[in-house]
């Protein structure tokens, strides 16, 4: 034979594309006259030669076989020996190969199944009868192999797809088609492959899901996309995470390239200590910032004492300790007058880097505008920035006057100051304190804030500033400010540590709207330093116990590093008191603290520093910012972006939460940090982030968990059934299964127990019945709790389309609503009926039956899902595709 780039006699042949595929791979060739002769028969020797070229890497399964009719000088001897050793052929009982015998179709396919080492179908008849009108003519020895070849889609029947013609000699075109199918090459018309008329979207996806609203999510490689029911990509596979369409929208997430997405140049060693030893550097009662020399002396002293991080003030008395473009352009004051011509922050950073100290600038003044200055120069220039109390006066508390922390202009100003430092200085993080974010709870009565409250609640805010709802609403506004600040900082530099030092909770919430519990719960701080400023050890100890036992869980505790007061006014902590406080921190698994403030270390001949050097800080440890960030939510936030898309693939909204879900009943659950809440389709929150667990809405209610108790909220986010149950399921058909103690019962949508807790397990109601478990057996009850179907089963499923799957022993069957077994126990696994068919498993393969138990689609798939919108997703040879429902299509 002579190879040609094109054959003159296949231009209109049904197998031309397949023949060309094999020709380009040098598996087949043509004749010297430029023809292929597709209808010519193929000898066993010719088939052996094709097999060796098609499968050059097959592994021998036996030794050499001597065929007495294949001499050593036979043109195909080498090929025959290779494929015989690989298991494609065995020869005849008389030790002949019969190389010149034309090979029948049945033998060619049996050879392929044998050589490719497929497991033979143990129950071949259903498959053969499903696809071939002439199944009775298939030789008995070949039944299992041909059923397997059919399931693997190797069989090609032309022109009649239902006639196998097993004993008819295979043509060159048919052999080419068999080989193409075995190599998973394109080119064979699907209408000539038995079973592929059932397959409407060929198996080609690494993962796939059922159709929903005319779209299905599918995965190619490591990317997701969406197809329509013809298999056409409506949304190309270019997203990293995807959810099915629901209520006209689908949720996708695309990963962002960040430094953290790539392997770090120096690994974050888990062997590095996590201990934090910090100290605040102030301008009040301190000379640290007086000169470069005093800064260098202080830094050397702290390094020698064993500290590893410093918190220098950079925003105080309405001025910065660095040259600020923002302050110069907004207020005409570039830097606090004492430091004009210098940059104390940069001087301090330079010295700290020299000795290995981390620097986290401290924005001490926060939203305060002045101290005993009637608002100072900030309010003088921006009077509309002033915070107001209920009488309309400038908000003042403990002699501090305040900016309006709820005003967008004020918030933008504060954030711009912080980002200015983030962008211009080589720092480890940033820090707020009891004034950032904060506002005295007497504030919030300015016109803009009142208007926002009225728009949301259709009433004026209470005149009582401590009203719980009004208090929480304002605290939530500050928490949202912190959310924005966190995101803005990590967008510029995700490695920066976000640190806060609030007043102690809940006092800080009541007095300054600082909901530090929410900050931790929502992952808005990387480390937190509650100001445990007590002047005796027992009081300090009680506060630490409260943090550990009541406020922070074991996952959150590593970020808690209390603030310890060592000097204020005439008070000085004793060395013994300080050592006890640090030791008690470690005893309670608190790995660090921050001391207020530096000058206290230098008094009485450095007494406190000396006991630290000889005691808990004797061995120096580096500040482990990498470990702090690794346990934060930063990399989740910078690592990807969510988007809701419509059926055309257009982005509708981009929610900024750590985890997001699809919409159900116009609500979607979202998670920030450790807590879940809900949003509506406008993106507005309909609940606070209060929940440790949250489920999708069902029948107007969503199951939620707070602590270890379950309850239900309505679509307004109200806790209409307070958390009280030990476990619970969603509502279905007006009832929900709940667990009280150990047993399960059912409640109605008013929270009343309708069916007393008595079951070991209780499933949701479906078609008026619910599967229950008692004494290790399964049965069914109705909505009054009456047992309608006895406890006869080892496992059970929900009713769907009038039938339910049940298991006795190792086999599954189906019962009707009276408990009658209408489809015998015979399956290894079974799923509920959907669209008149149920998926069942036999001999490790999945197929589908109808409601009388007849096999409609024989078990030939590796995995399946139930039918949905006329199609079912099925798995074959590690790829997923879609089949049609032959009962309705």
N, C-alpha and C positions, 0 to 999 in steps of 0.2 A: 504494500500500500504506500501511496505517496501523500504527504501532507500538503494541504492547500489552505490558503487563507479564507477561501469561500468555496462552498460546494454548489454546483450548478443545479442539483436536483432536490434541494431542500428549501427553496425560497418560500414556498407556500405550505411547507410541511408543519404539522402540529407540534413537532419536537425540535424545530429548527433552533430555537434559542438555547435549549438545553444542549444540543449537539455542539453549538458554537462555544458554549461555556467549557465543555470538556476538551474541545479542540485547542482552545487557547491555553489550556493547562497541560497539553501534550499527553492527555489520557487516551484519546482516540485520534484516528487519522482517516484519510480518505483514500481514493484510488488514483492511479496515474492520470486517468482521463478527467480529473477534476470533479468526480462525483463522490457521493457518500454511500449511495444505495441503501437508504434507510429501511427498506422493506425486506432486505436480504436476511436470511437466518444467520445465527451465530453459532459456531462450534464451541465445544467445551474448552478446547485449547485456546481459541480466540478470547473466550470469556476469562480464562485464567490470566492471559496476558493483560487484559484490561484491568482486572482486579489488582494485579501487582502494581500497575501504574497509579491506580486510584488510591490504594492504601499501602504506601511504601513503608510505613512505620509499624505495621502490625507485628505483634510479638508471637513467635512460634509457640505452639502448645503441644507439639509432638515432634518426634524425630523424623528423619527422612523416610519416605515411603518409596519402595521400588515398584513401579508399574511396568509390567512386562511388555506392554504395548507402547511405552514411551522410551525409546532408546536415548542414549546420552547425546546423540547428535540431532535429536528432534528439535526443530526451531523453537518450540515452546517448552522444552524440558525444564529450563531454569524457572520460568514463571509457574509451571505446574507444581514443581517441588516447593516453591516459596508459598503459594497459596494453600497447598495441601498441608504443609507444616503449620500454617496459621489457622487451620481449622475451617477454611471455606469449603474444601472438598475432602472426601474420604476415599473415593474410588468405588469400584464394584467388588462384590464378594470373591470374584475370580482373579483378583489382583490386577485388574485392568483399569485404565482410566477412560478409554475410548475417546481419544482427543478429537477425532473427526466427527463425532456424533453431534448432531444439532441439539442444542440445549432447550428444553421446554421452559416456559415461563415459571412454572412451579419450582423447578429445580434451581433456576437462577435466583429466585427469591429465598429459597431455603438456604442456599449457599451464602447469601448476604447475611441472613439472620445468624447463621452459625459462625461465620468468620468475624462478625462484629460483636459476637458474644452477648447478644440480647437474651434476657431471661424469657423462656417460652411462656405464653399465656396458658395457664392450667385449665381454663374453662373457655375453649375457643369458639364453641358453637354460637353463643349469642352474638359475638362480633361478626362471624362469618355470615350468619343468617341476616344480620342487620344490613350488610353491605352488598351481598352477592346473591343474585337469583339462581346462579349455578353452583352454590356452595356444596351441593351433594356430590359434585364431580371432583372435588378436591381429594387427592389421595389421603388415606388415613394417616400415613406417616408424616404428612406435611401439615396437618390441621393446626397444631400449636404454632408452628413457624409462620404460617400464612396469617393467622390471627395476629401474631406479634408484628409481622411486617405491615399489616393493615393499620394497627394502632400507631406504629411508628411512621405511618404515611409514606411507606416505600412503594406500595402497590400503585401502578398506573394502568388504567383501563381505557383504551381507545378503540373504537369510537363510543362504545356503550359502557358507561361507568359501572353498571350493575352486573356486567358479565366479566368474570375473571378469566375464563378460558385457560384453566391450569395446564392442560396437556398440549396446548398449541405451542409450536416452536416460537421462541422469542426472536423478535426482529432486532436489527441493529439500533433502530430508533428506540425500541422498548428497553433494550439493555442500557442505552444512554440515559433514558429517563429514570430507570431504577438507580443507576449510579448517582445521578444528580440528586435524587431524593436522599440517598444515603449520605451524601456529602453536604446536604443542606444547602444546595445551590439553587438559584432561581432558574426559571426557564421552562418548567413543566406547567402547562395550563392547569389551574386549580380545579376546573370542571372535570378533569380526567383523573383526579386523585380521590379514591373513596374516602369519605370522612371529611374531606376538605370542603364539600358542599355544605356540611354542617358548620364548618369554621368560616366565620364571616370576616374575622380579622386574624390573620395568621399569627401563631406564636412567635413573638419577636422582642418582647419586653422583659426586662430583668425583674420588674414588679408591676403589678397592675391591680386596679380596684374596680368594683362594680360601677355601672353607669348610674349617674344621678343627674337629673335635669338635662339629659341628653349629652352629658360630658362624662368622661372617665379619666382619672389621673393614671398616668403610666410612667414608668421609669426606664430610661435607656442609659446604660452606663451608670453614672452617679448623679444624673440630673432628671428632674421630673418635668412632665408636660401634660397637656390635656388633648384628648382626641374626641372626634365625634363618632357616630355609629358606623361610618364607612371606614374608620381607621385613620382618617385624615387628621393631622395635627392642627388643632385650632390655636393652641398655644404651644410653641416649640419647646422641646425639653431643654430648658436653660435655668431652672430654679432648683434650689438645693433641698427645700422642703415644700410639701404640698398637701392640702387636705381636699376632700371631695366637695363638690358644689352643694350648697344648702341655702335655700331661700334666695337664689339668684346670685350668690357670692361664693367665692372660694378663697381660702387663705393660703398664701404662699410666703416663703421666706428665702431670701437670697443672702448668702454669706458675704461678708466684707473682708477684704484683705487688710489685716492688721499685723503689727509686729508679732503679736501673740499667736497668730495663725501659723507662723513659721517656727521651726525649732530655734530656741534661743541660743545665742552664741556661747553663753555660759549658763549651764542648767541651774534652775532654782533648787538648790540642794536641800532636801528635807533634813539634813544633818545640821544645818545652821540653826542656832537657837532662835526661838521666837520671842524672847524676852524683850520688852520695851522699857527703856529707862529714859524718861523725858523730863524736861524742865522748861518753865516759861521764862522768857526774858522780857522785862517790861521797861517802860520809860518812867514809870511812877516809882519814886523812892529807889531809883537805881541809876548808876553811872555807866552801865555797860556800853551804851551807845555814844558816849561822850567823844570818843576818838577811835582811830584805828587801833591804837595801842591798847586801850581798855577792852576793845572787842577781842583782840588777839589773846590778851591775858585771860579773859573769861573763858574763851574757847579751850585754851590749853588746860585751864583748871578743871573744866567739865570733863574733858577727855581723860585726864588723870584720875578723876573721881569715878569713872566707869559709866558715865552717861553715853547714850548712843543717838539721841535725837533731841533737837532743841526746837522750841516754838517761839520765835521772836515776833514781837508785835510789829505790825506794818501799817495798821490803820487805827489811829487813836486821836481823841480830841479833834475829830473832823479834819484830820490831815494825815498824810502818808509819810512813812519813813524811807521812801525811795522817790526819785524824781518821777512824777506821774503826769503824763500827757493828759489823761482824763481830767484830773483835778485842775490842771493849768487851764485847759480849754473851757471847763464848766464853771470853775469858781475863781480862777486867777491865782490859785495857790498851788505851786508845783510840789512843794515838800514842806513839812513842818519847819518853821523859821529857824529852829536851833540847828538844823542840819543842812541849811542852804549851802550849795556848792559841793556837797558830798552825796554819796549813795550808801548809807549804812547797811542796807540789805545786802548789796553786792559785797561790801567789805566783810560782812559776817559770813556770807556764803563761801567766799574765798578762804577764809580762815578755817571754817568748818570742814571744807573739802580736804584741807591739808592734814587734818587729824582724823578724818573718817567719820565725822558726825553728820547725820542727816538733818536737813533743814526743812521745817514745815511752817511757813509764814502764818501768823495769827492775826486775823482781822477782828481785833478786840472790840472796837466800837460798834460794829455791825450796823443796825438800823438806828442807833442813837445819833442825835444831831449835836448835842451839847450837854454840858454839865453846869447847871446854875447860870446859864447865859441866855435864857429865854429863846432857845433855838439856835443861837450862835449864827455864824456867817452863812451856814447852809440854808437855814430857814429864811434868813434875811434876803438872800438872793432868790430863793425858790419857795415863797410862802405857801404855794399850793401843794408842796411836798409835806406839809406838816400833818402829823397824826392828830386826831381829835377824840376827845372823850365824849360822854353822853351829853354834856352841857355845851359842846362845841368849842371848848377851850383846847389850847395846845396840850397834847398829852404829856404829862410829867409824872414820873414815879421815882422816888428816892433821889430826887434832885436831878435826874436825867430827863432831858427833853428828847422827843422821838420823832423821827421821820415816819411817814405812813408806809409801813411794810407791805400794804396791800396795793399800793399804787404802782402800776406798770412802769412808770418813769423811774420811780425810786428803785424798784427791783432791777431794772436795766442798768441803772447807775452802779449799784452795788456789784452786780455781776461783771460789769465792764472793768471795775477796779480789780476784781479777783482775776479775771482773764488776762488783764494787763500783766500781772505778776507771773501768771502761768506761762505766758508767751515769751516773756523777756528775761526770765531768771531760771537758772539751773537748780531747781528745788526738788524736794521729795514728795511734797503734797501741799495742801492748803487746809486751814482750820478756821471754823467758826466757834462761837462760844455761847454764853448765856444772853448775848444780844444779837446773835446771827445763827439761824433765823429766829427772830423773837419780836414780840411787841407786848407791852403790858396789856393784860386782859381788859383793862378799862378803855382800851382804844377800839377803833373800828367804826366809829360813828361819823366819819366823814361822808360827804354826799355820794361819792362814787361807790364806796363799799356798801352803804345802805341801799343804793339803787340795785346793786348786784344781788343782794339778799332778797329784796322785794321781788325781783324778776324770777328768782328761783322758788320762793315760798309764798309769794303773793301776800306778804304781810311785813310790817316793819320789824326790825330786830328788837328783842326785848330790851327794856331799859335797864334790867339787871344784867350787868356784864358777866356774871357768873352763871347765867342760865346755861344748862348743860348743852342744849342743842346749838345755841348761839356760840358758846365757847368752842365746841368741837368744829363747827363750821369754819370759824376763823383759824383755828389751829390747822385745819386741813388746807387752807389757802397757803399757809407758811410751809407745810409739807410739800405742796405742789411747787413752791418756789425752790425748795431744796432739791426736788426731783429734777427741775430744769438746770439748776446749778451743777448737780452731779453730772448730768449728760453733757453740758457745755464743756466742763473741765476735761472729762475723759475723751471727748471728741478731739480735743487738741492733743492731749497726752494721756493715753489709757494707763500709763504706769504710775500716775500720781495718786497718792493716798488722800482720800477724803476723810478728814478728821473733824469731829465736833466735840465740844465740851459744854454740854447744856447744864442748866440747873437740874436738881434731882427730880425725877418723875415720882409722883404726879404733881408735886408742888410747882414744878416748872410749867406744866400744862395749865394749872389753875391761875397762876400769876403772870406768866409770860407767853402763853399759847405755844409752848414748846412740847410737842407730842413726840418726845424722844423714843417712846415705845414704838410708835408708827415708823420712825426713822429706821430703827433697827429691823422691824418686821418687814419693811419694804426695801431693805438693802440699800438705803440712801447714805449710809456712812460705812467706811471701811474699818475705822477704829473710833471708839467713843470714850470720852473721859468724863463721866458724871462727876460733878463737883461735890465730893463727899467731905465737905469742909466742916468737920467736927473737931472739937478741941479736947476731947478725951477719947481714949482708945475704945472703951466699951460702946460709945455711941457710933464710932466709925465701924466697929465690928458688926453692929446691928444693921447698918446700912449695907455693908457688903453682903450679909446674909440675905437681905431683902432683894438685892440684885440677883444673887445666884438662885435663890429659892423661888422667887415670885416673878421676876421681870424677864430674865433672859434664859433661854433653853440651852442645852449643851452645845448645839450647833452655833449659836450666837455668842456664847460666852468668850471664845478666843478674841473677839474684837473689843471686849470691855477692859479698859485700862483706867482705873479711877484717878481722879484728881485729888491730891493730898495737900492740905493747907499746912505750910511750914512757917509762914510769916504773914502777919497782917496787923497793922497798927502796933499795939503793944504786945500782941500774942506771938510766942515762939514755941514751936513744937519741941519736945525734949528728944534727945537721941534715942532713948529707950522706947518712947511712943512711936517714933518713926520706924525703928527696927521691927517692932511688933506689928505695925500696920503692913509693912512689906511682907513679913513672914506670913501674916494671916491671908494676904492676897494669894500667896503661893499655895497655902494650905487649901484654899477654896478654888484652886486651878485658875487663878487670875495671873496672867504672865506679864505683869508690868504695871506701871503707874507713871503719873506725871506730877511733878512737884511745883507748887506755887509758893514762892517764886525764887529766882536765882539768889537774890541777896540774902535769903535765909540760910544759905549754905555757907556764907562767908562770915557770919557772926560768931562771936565767942571763939575766935581763933580757929575758924573752919570746923567747929565741933561736929556738925552733921556730916560734912564731907568726909571727915576722918572715919566715922563709924561705917559709912557706906563703903569706903575704900578697903577697910579691913574686914567688912562683913559681906552683905549680899551683892555688892557691886565689885568685889575684889577681882573677879575674872572678867575682863572686858569681853563684850559680845557685840557684833554689828547689828544695826537696825535692819531687820529682814523685811524690807518693803515688798519684795517679790512674793514671799509667803503670804503676806497680808492681802495682796492683790489676787493671788490665786484662789483664796477662799471668798473673795468678794463676787459681786455680780457684774463687774466691769466688763469682762471679756464676753459675757453673754450679750451685753448691751452694745458693744462696739463690733461684735462678731457677725451681726446679721441684721437685716431689716425685714419686717413683716409688711405685707400689703394685702388688702382685700381687692380681688379682681372680679369683674363681671363676666358674663358668658362669652364675651368677645375678647377677653383678656386685658381689658383696660383697667388700670389701677384706679380704684375708687377712693380708698383711704389707706393711710400708712400708720397704723396704731403703734405707739411707742411704749410697749410693755415688754417684760422679760419673756413671758409666754402668752400666747393668744390662741383662741379656739374659734371654731366656726359658729355661725349664728343659728340658734334654734329659738323659735318663737320670738324673733326680733331682739334677742339678747345673746351676748357672747361672754363667756367667762374669760377673764384676763388675770395675769399674775404679775405682781411686782415684788421682787425679793422673795420672801417666804409666804406671802399672803395672796389670796385670790379675791377678786371682786368681779363686777359685771359692767358691761357697757351696752348702749343701744346702738342702732345703726348710724347715728350721727357721730358716734365716737364719744358721747358723753357718758360719764360714770352714772350708773343707777344704784350703786352701792359703794360703801367704803371697802377698803382692802382689809376685811375683818376675818377672812375665813382661811382655816388651815387646809380645807379641802372643799371643792365645789364641783357640782355636776351640771350638765346642761339642763335647760328648762324642759319640763314635760307637763302638759296640761296646766300651764300657768304657774307652776311651782318649780323651784330648784332645791335639790338637797344640798345642804352645807354642813360643814363640821367646824366647830370651835372647840379647841382643846380635844377632849375625847368624847364629846357629845354631838349628836346629829340632830338637825332640825330642818326647817324649810323657810325660804323667803318667797315673796311674790315678785311680780315684775317691777315693782317700785323699789325693790330692795328691802322691804320691811320684813322683819322676822315674824311672820304670821303664825308659825308653829315653832316656838323657841327650842333651841337645842336641848334635848333631854333624853334622847335615845342612844343606846350603846352601839347601834348600827342601823342603817336604813337604806332603802332603795327608792328610786323615783316613783312618782305616781303613774299608774296605768289603769284606765277604766275607772277612775275615781278613787282608787285605793292605793295605798303604799304599804309595802312590807316593812315592819320595824322590829328591832330587837330590844327587848327590855330585860336586862340581866342576861340569861342564856337563851331563853326561848324567843321565837319569832311570832308576831301576830300582825294585824293590819289596822291602819287608821284611815279615816276619811279625810277630806280636804279641810275639815274644821279642826283636825288634830285629835278627834275622838277615837278611842280604841273601839273598833267595830267587831273585830275577831280577836278574842283574847290570846295573848302570847302562850303558845303551847307546842310549837313545832321546832324541830331541830334546824330546819331551813325552810324558807318560804320564798317562792319565786313570784314575779309579777303576774297579775291577771291578764289573760288573753282569751278572747272569745268567751268571757264569762267564767272561766276556770283558771285556777292557779295550781301549779305543781308544788307539793309540800313534801317534806321529809320527816319521818318519825320512826324511831326504833330502827334506823338504818334502812328503811324501805320508803319508796316513793309512791304517792298517790295524788289525787286531785280533790280540791274543795270548790264550792261555789261561793258567792259573795256574802252568804250568811254564815259561812264557816262550816256548812254541812259537807261531810265527806261523800262525794259523788262517785268517785272511782277509788276502789280499795287500795291499800298499801301493798301492791303486788310486785313492784318493780324495783330493780337495783339502781336504775337511773331513769331520768325522764326529761323531756323537753317541753316547751310551750306548745299550745295548740295554735295551728295556723291552717286556714282553709279547711277546717273541720277535722283535722287529724293531728296527732302528736306522736313524736318518736319516743319509744320506750325501750328499755334494755332489761333483759333477764339473763343472768349468767354472762356469757360473752357476746351475745347476739342482740341486735336491734331489730325492732319491727315497728308497726304503727297501730295506734288504737283510735277509735272514734270517740265522740263526746259521751258515750254511754259506758266506755271502758272496754268495748268489744275489740279484740285483736283482729283487725281487718286486713293487715299485711303481715304475714308470718315472720317470726323471729329468724332472720337469716343473714343479716348484714353485720359487717365488722364496725361500721359507724354509720350514723344517719343524721341528716339535718332536716329542719322543718320544711314543709311544702311552701313553695313560692311560685306563683304563676303556673299552677297545676302540676309542677314537677318537684321532686325532692332529690337532693344529692345523697347518694349512698356509696359505701365503700365495700368492695369485695376483693379479697386476695391482693390487698395493698394498692388497688386502683379504684378510682372514683368514676361513677356514672350517674344516671338519673332514671327514676321510675315515675310512673303515673300513679293515680290514686287507687288502682286495683293491684298495684305491685308489679305491673309489667315493665320490663326493662325497655325504656324508650331510647335511651342513649347508653350503649354498653359501657361497662367500666374499662376505661382505657386511658384515663388521665391521672397524672401524678398528684394533682391537687385541684380543687374546684371551689367556687363560691356559688351561692344560690342565684337563681335567675332574678334579674332586675331590669325593668324596662325592655324586656324581650331578649336580653342577652345575658350570658353567664361567662365570667372570666375563668379560664382553665389553664392548667400548667402542663406542658409537654416538653420533655427533654430540657428541663431547666429554664424554659421560656414561657411567658404567659401570653395568651391570646384570648379570643372571644368566640363563643359558639352561639347559634341561634336556638330559640325554642321551637322545635319542629312541630309542637302541638298548635302553635298559634301563628307561626310564620310559614 
